[in-house]
Structure formats: C-alpha cells, structure tokens
C-alpha cells in the first residue's frame, strides 16, 4: 500500500493564494523562486528530515495553474516513478508529465486516472 505524501494547490494568482491559506489556516509558505514553486507547511516538521512530525500529516505546495495541474493534486510515494507510470498506463491511466528530476531530492511525475483526475507520483532520491 502506497501513501499520499504531498499535495499541490494550483492558483491563478499565487500571491493571493499564499495570503488566503496563510491567513485562514495559519500555513507557513516559503518561495522557491528557482523552481517557480511555493512550499506549504501545514504541520511541524523534523528539522533534519523536513518530514512532518505528526503521524499521517502531509505538507504541500502552491504553483501556477496549468494544463498539467488544473485542480489540486495528491501525490503518492512510490519506489519507482518509471515503474508506476508503466502500471498507470497498463491500467488505463495516462501520463501527463513524465519523470522529472529534482536534484538531490528525488523525481516526480503527473498522471490522470481513468476518471480524468490528475495525481502525482514521488520517488525519493
């Protein structure tokens, strides 16, 4: 069984979204300008691993809305993004974004399930 480990919320106006989620839910945000991405911390993290300390809690990100990410995305931890994408396609899903590396961290991809929902895959480095 694979766990949901991350979420992404697309926005037409990322600054507006940061203000909204910060003021309503107290989420902390950190811009990653080189990636055009904003890290969202919804729960406390272990300083060494940056992983949530509360069981079952996840953190996420804000990004510009695109054709790849038209609505919120749940990201699933997998051992191999490539293998998972093969399984997705074999089961009737479609690759939206192939394996993409984040140096020193891991790799991700986006796919749609047979119902048209966009989800993400994450493989730790």
N, C-alpha and C positions, 0 to 999 in steps of 0.2 A: 504494500500500500504506500503510495507517494503522498507527501504533504503539500498543502498550499503554503508557500513561504514568503510571498511578496504580493503586493497589489500595486496597480498603477491607475491613476485617475487622469484622463486626458482633459485638457482645458483649451478653450479658445483664447483666454486671457489668463496666463499662468500667474501673473501678479495678483489678479483678482481672486483666483482660486487659493493662493497661498494665504491671503488675508482672510478669506472665508473660513478655511479649515483651521487656521491658527486661532482665530477669534472664537469660533463656535466650539471647537473640540480641544483647544489647547495644544494641538500638534505642533511640534518644532520642525522647521524646514531649513534645509541647507542647500544652497545653489551649487550646482556642478557645471559652471559655465562652459568648460571644455567639452562637455557632453550634452549641453542644452537640456539639462535634466535637473530636477529638484528632489532631493532625498526628503522623505517624510518620516519623522519619528513619532509613532503613536504610543510608544511604551518605552520604559527604561531599557537600556542595552548594557551588556557586559563591555567594559572599555577595551579589553584585549581583543575580543572576537567581533564586537559590534552586533552581536546577536541579541534578540530580546531575552530578558531575564525571566519574564512571566511565561509559564507553560501555555502553549497554544497561541501566544500573541505574535503578530507579524507587523512589520513596518512596510513602507512602500515608497511611492514616488509620484510626482506630478510631471507631466510632459505635455507638449503641444499636441492637440488633437490632429490626427492624420487619418488617411485611408486605412493604415495598418491598425490604428488604435482609435476607432470611432467612439468607443464606450469603455467603461472600466474593465481592466484586465486582471484576472487572477493568475498568478504564476506558480507552477508546480515544480518541485525539486525532482530532478531525475539524475540517474547515474551517467547517462549519455544523451545529449541533445540529439545527436545524429540518429541513434537507435530509436529514440522516442518519436522523432519525425517520421521514420520509416513505419512505425506502428500506427501513428496517426493516419498516414495516407492509406495504409492497408485496411484500416477500419472505416474509411470513408471521409476522413477529415482532409483539409488542405493546408499546405504550408503557406503562410502569409509573409513571413520573413525568415529566411534560412539562418542557420547558425551564425551568430555574430559574437566575436570575442570582446571581452572587456579585460585588457591586460592586467595580470596579477590577481584577478578576481574570479573569472570564470567565463561562461558563454551562455547566451540566451537565444531564443527563437520565439516567433509567434505562429500560431496556427488557428484555424477555425475548425470547430467540431461539425458534425453533420447537421446540427441545428442552426449553424451560422454564427455561433458565439466565438469571439476571439479570446484565446487564452495564451499564456506564456509558458515557456519551459526554462528552467535554470539548471546549469551544471556548474558545480564549484570547481575551481582550478585545482 
